[in-house]
Amino acid sequence: MPKPDLKLVRPLEAAPAIRLENFQAWFGETCVVNAGALEVPAHKITCLVGPSGSGKSTLLRSLNRINDDISAYAMQGKIFVQGQCNHAGFKDITHLRSKVGMVFQRPCVFPCSIKENVLFGVRDKTLSKIDRAALVEDCLKSAALWKEVSHRLDSPASTLSLGQQQRLCIARTLAVKPDILLLDEPTASVDPVSARALETVIQDLKTRFTIIMVTHDIRQTKRIADHVVFLCDGEIIETGSCGHMFSKIAKPKTRTYLSEEFCDC
């Protein structure tokens, strides 16, 4: 019998966690981001890099519509979060932000206990005492903070170091069970030891979450990024895997910025 024709079956690629179509962001008459098209892979760490003023934070904050609170802000194009438009697909902005959590550059802890900080986002939900305790423990363990604070959960969050406060902010964000984490320079305000601890937490979390992170630290990008987006003057110059972006086959502007931290855009 003749051998049957065999077809090579390739595994289906996972759908992107975030997809941008013809995206532009404006403040008044000024276009600050002209990203065009962009896809962010799921369950990876995507680092947004580029010089100050290149539009990284504006792009990040557009994903969960935090920029909507700024009167001068406007956008064109579409942003899709897990296949849903983040405007038309999420009538309730609270629902969007529960799916797309955010941690800012400077730790922002609330004037209450460590435990109450973790539970802040679920304070209106009906949870038993056992469930609340389990959630606090799980989130603090995920943020690599449980061993340091388990004996003083009722202490004020303000008594923690800056590095601990930033990990507490991550734990608080995890408590609402998002699918995507937005991190805006999360290690910029902490010492190098705490920064490395945060990097370890971020790398551990990518198995459960899609992570999009703004960073100015090129060495940090090389250590933790799976995917890199390079912006300059509001434009996306190049995107690709970390291996590609730090290789000789990347675009000249990309190579210059990632090797010399100088932008000739």
C-alpha positions in Angstrom: 0.0 0.0 0.0 1.3 3.5 -0.8 2.2 5.7 2.2 -0.5 8.2 3.0 0.4 11.9 2.6 1.2 13.2 6.0 0.6 16.8 6.9 2.6 18.7 9.5 0.3 19.9 12.2 1.6 23.0 13.9 0.3 23.9 17.4 -2.0 26.9 17.4 -0.4 30.1 18.8 -2.1 31.5 21.9 -4.2 34.5 21.3 -2.5 37.7 22.4 -3.6 39.1 25.8 -3.6 42.7 24.4 -4.0 43.8 20.8 -3.8 47.4 19.5 -5.3 48.5 16.2 -4.3 51.9 14.8 -3.8 53.2 18.3 -3.0 56.8 19.0 -3.1 58.8 22.3 -3.5 62.5 22.5 -3.2 65.2 25.1 -5.0 68.2 23.7 -3.6 68.9 20.3 -0.4 66.8 20.8 -0.2 63.2 19.7 2.0 61.5 22.4 1.7 57.9 21.2 1.3 56.7 17.6 1.6 53.0 18.3 -0.3 51.7 15.2 -0.6 47.9 15.7 0.8 45.9 18.6 0.2 42.4 20.1 1.2 41.5 23.6 1.7 37.8 24.2 -0.1 36.0 27.0 1.7 34.7 30.1 4.9 36.5 29.2 6.7 39.5 30.6 6.6 42.3 28.1 8.9 45.3 28.9 8.2 48.7 27.4 11.5 50.5 27.0 12.6 53.9 25.6 13.8 57.3 26.7 11.7 59.5 29.0 8.8 61.1 27.2 8.6 58.4 24.6 5.0 57.5 25.6 5.6 54.3 27.6 3.5 55.2 30.6 0.8 56.8 28.5 0.5 53.6 26.5 0.4 51.4 29.7 -2.2 53.6 31.4 -4.4 53.5 28.2 -4.8 49.7 28.6 -7.0 49.9 31.7 -8.3 53.4 30.9 -6.7 55.2 33.8 -6.0 58.1 31.3 -9.7 58.5 30.9 -9.7 60.5 34.1 -7.5 63.2 32.5 -9.7 65.7 30.7 -7.2 66.5 28.0 -6.7 62.9 27.1 -8.2 61.4 23.9 -7.5 58.2 21.9 -8.1 56.9 18.4 -8.1 53.3 17.3 -8.9 50.3 19.4 -7.4 48.3 22.3 -8.6 44.7 22.8 -8.2 43.0 26.1 -8.4 39.2 25.8 -10.4 39.8 22.6 -12.8 42.4 24.0 -12.5 46.1 23.2 -11.6 47.9 26.4 -14.2 50.5 25.7 -17.2 48.9 23.9 -16.5 45.4 25.5 -16.4 46.7 29.1 -19.3 49.0 29.9 -18.3 48.9 33.6 -14.8 50.3 33.9 -14.5 48.6 37.3 -14.8 45.2 35.6 -12.0 46.2 33.2 -9.7 47.2 36.0 -10.4 44.0 37.9 -9.1 42.1 34.8 -6.2 44.5 34.2 -4.6 45.4 37.5 -1.9 48.1 38.0 1.0 48.8 40.2 2.6 52.2 40.1 6.2 53.5 40.4 5.9 54.6 44.0 4.3 52.3 46.5 0.8 53.5 47.5 -0.3 51.8 50.7 -3.5 52.8 52.4 -3.6 54.1 56.1 -4.7 50.8 57.5 -3.2 47.4 58.4 -1.2 45.1 56.1 -4.1 42.7 56.1 -6.7 45.4 55.3 -4.5 46.6 52.4 -4.5 43.2 50.8 -8.3 43.0 51.2 -9.0 46.5 50.1 -10.2 45.6 46.5 -12.6 42.9 47.8 -13.9 44.7 50.8 -17.4 44.8 49.4 -17.5 41.0 48.7 -19.1 38.6 51.0 -16.2 36.4 52.2 -16.0 34.2 55.3 -13.4 34.9 57.9 -11.6 31.7 56.8 -11.7 32.7 53.1 -10.4 36.2 53.9 -7.5 34.8 55.9 -6.7 32.3 53.0 -6.8 35.1 50.4 -4.5 37.3 52.5 -2.0 34.4 52.9 -2.2 33.4 49.2 -1.6 36.9 47.9 1.2 37.7 50.3 2.9 34.4 49.5 2.6 35.2 45.7 4.2 38.5 46.4 7.0 36.8 48.5 6.0 38.8 51.6 4.2 36.3 53.8 7.3 35.1 55.8 8.2 38.7 56.6 4.8 39.9 57.8 2.7 36.9 58.8 3.3 37.6 62.5 2.1 41.2 62.2 -0.8 41.4 59.7 -2.6 43.9 61.9 0.4 46.3 61.9 0.1 49.5 59.8 1.2 49.0 56.3 3.2 52.2 56.6 5.7 50.4 58.9 7.0 48.4 56.0 10.0 49.3 54.0 9.5 50.7 50.5 10.4 47.4 48.9 8.0 45.6 51.2 5.3 48.2 50.5 5.7 47.6 46.7 5.3 43.9 47.2 2.2 44.6 49.3 0.8 46.7 46.4 1.3 43.7 44.2 -0.4 41.4 46.7 -3.3 43.9 46.9 -3.7 43.9 43.1 -3.6 40.1 43.0 -6.5 39.9 45.5 -9.0 41.0 42.9 -7.8 38.1 40.6 -6.8 40.0 37.5 -5.6 38.3 34.3 -3.1 41.0 33.3 -0.7 43.1 35.5 0.5 46.5 34.5 3.7 47.6 36.2 4.9 51.2 35.8 8.6 51.2 36.8 7.8 49.1 39.9 11.5 48.9 41.0 12.4 52.6 40.4 11.8 53.7 44.0 13.5 50.9 45.9 17.0 49.8 46.6 18.9 47.3 44.4 18.3 44.4 46.8 14.6 45.0 46.9 14.5 45.5 43.2 16.0 42.1 42.6 13.4 40.6 45.1 10.7 42.3 43.0 12.1 40.9 39.8 12.0 37.4 41.2 8.3 37.9 42.2 7.5 39.3 38.7 9.2 36.3 37.0 7.3 33.8 39.3 3.9 35.5 38.5 4.2 35.2 34.7 3.0 31.6 34.9 -0.3 32.9 36.1 -0.6 36.4 34.6 0.3 38.4 31.6 2.7 41.1 32.7 3.4 44.4 30.9 6.1 46.5 32.5 7.6 49.9 31.9 11.3 50.1 32.8 14.2 52.4 32.2 16.7 49.7 33.4 18.1 48.0 30.3 19.9 45.4 32.4 16.7 44.6 34.1 15.0 44.2 30.8 17.6 41.8 29.7 17.2 39.8 32.9 13.5 39.3 33.0 11.8 40.2 29.7 10.4 37.7 27.3 9.2 40.3 24.9 10.4 43.9 24.4 8.7 46.9 22.9 11.0 49.8 22.1 9.3 53.3 21.8 10.9 56.6 20.9 9.2 59.9 20.4 5.8 58.3 20.7 6.5 55.7 17.9 7.0 52.0 18.3 10.4 51.5 16.6 10.5 47.7 17.0 9.0 44.8 19.0 10.2 41.2 19.4 11.5 38.6 21.7 14.2 39.6 24.2 16.7 37.5 22.3 15.9 39.2 19.0 15.9 42.7 20.5 19.3 42.3 22.1 20.8 40.7 19.0 22.8 42.0 16.0 19.7 41.6 13.7 17.6 44.1 15.6 17.2 47.5 13.9 20.1 49.9 14.3 18.1 52.3 16.5 17.1 49.4 18.7 20.7 48.2 19.0 21.9 51.7 19.8 19.4 52.3 22.6 19.7 48.8 24.2 23.5 48.8 24.1 24.3 52.4 24.7 21.1 53.7 26.3 21.2 56.5 23.8 18.4 57.3 21.4 19.0 58.8 17.9 15.4 58.8 16.9 
